[in-house]
Amino acid sequence: MNLLKYTFLRLALVFSISLICVWVLKIAVLLSIIFALLMSLSLSYLFFPKLREAAGVEVAQVWRKLFPTKNIKHEDTLVEDEYVEQMKKSQGLDF
């Protein structure tokens, strides 16, 4: 739900800033949209960090559900430990 709130907030900022740029400041449409995107990015980053972080957490949770990863690092550690134990036994260093 936080992702939707954050998205609608950013879209509202982009829309309102671009309308102000086009109607009040008489700036070209493309330039006003680019300016509005940059302003909405900076305003949302400065004034809505909790909502941005909550939206990021939601995206990460969905991403992990869609694309689960294997714990390769743990498997590598087990293989390396087994290899070290075998080398210790073969050299007689097993204490």
N, C-alpha and C positions, 0 to 999 in steps of 0.2 A: 504494500500500500504506500510505503514511503517513496518508492520509485515513481509511482504515478503522481504523487504530490510534488515531488521534485521536478518531474518532467513538465507538468502543467505550470508550475511556477516559472520555470525557465522559458517555456513557450509564451507565457503571458508577458514576461519581461521583454523578450525579443519583439513580440507584436507591438507592445506599447512604445518601446523605444524607437522602433522603425517608423511607426506612425508619427511620432513627434518629430523625427528627423525629416520625414517626407513633407508633412503639412506645415509645421512651424518653421523649420530651418531651411526648407526648400532644397534638400539634398537629393541626389539621384537615388532611385529605388535600390539598385544593387549595392551602392556604397552605403546606404542607410541600413540595409540588411546585414552587411558585413560588420558595420559599426555596432549594430544592435546585438549581434552574436558575441562580439568581444566584450561589450558592456555587460551582457547578461552572465557571461562566464565569470567575469571579475566580481560582479555584485553577488552572485550566488556563492562564489568562493569565500568572499569576505563576510557576508551577513547570514548565510545559512549553512554553516559547516556541519552541524549535527544532522540536519536533514540529508545533506550530501553523503555523509558517512553511513547513515542508516540505509540509504539507497544503494550504496556500494556493497554493504553487507548482504542485502537482499540479492543483488546480482551475483555475488560470489556464491551464495547458497544455491541458487538456481543452477549456476555453472557447474558446481560440484555434483549436483544431482544428475545433470545431463551427461557430464563427462567425468566419471570417477577415475581416479588415478591409482596406480599400484604404488605400494610403498617400496620402491626400488632401492632406496637408500638402506632400509632395514635389511632387505635381502642381501645386498652387497656386504653389509657389515657382518652378517652371519657367515657368508662364504669366506670372507677374509679371516674371521676368527677361527673357522675350521681349518683353513690353510695354515695359519700360524701354529695352531695346536699340533697339526701333523708334522710340521717342520721341527717343532720342539721335541716331539717324540722320536723322530728319525735321527736327531742329533744328540739325543740323550739329555736334553735340557729340561725335561719335564719334572718340575719340583712338586 
